[in-house]
Amino acid sequence: MKGGGINLSTCQRLADIIGGEVIQSTPVCVIMRLRNIRATILGRRTRSPLALPFMLSFENNGLNLGESVLLQREVNPMLDALRKRGLIVTAFHNHWLFDEPRLMYMQLGECWNGSV
């Protein structure tokens, strides 16, 4: 991020770390990986990125945001891991009423002033 922002190669390296793909690199680096969760919504199997995302964004101003779908049993371990790393949980909620298993969504954020 030093010197004006994240370039495509840095964005790609970040995507490689999580086994994801670059969705866009400018003006914000956005990377995504779909969670491998066998889920249904309204009784139908879904692989939609709206239902199963793990997404991260990195902005030139140091604002880093993320969202991940979680199973209920993953919530507390994820909270513990984020806290240990100094990340802030900015929201936690569900998206769907008729999902199986119950899918929960956690948003996180941090402001960073270093360089990648």
PyMOL commands that set and color helices and strands:
alter all, ss='L'
color gray80, all
select helices_A, chain A and resi 8-18+72-84
alter helices_A, ss='H'
color red, helices_A
select strands_A, chain A and resi 21-24+29-34+39-41+44-46+53-58+63-71+88-94+99-100+103-111
alter strands_A, ss='S'
color yellow, strands_A
deselect
rebuild
show_as cartoon
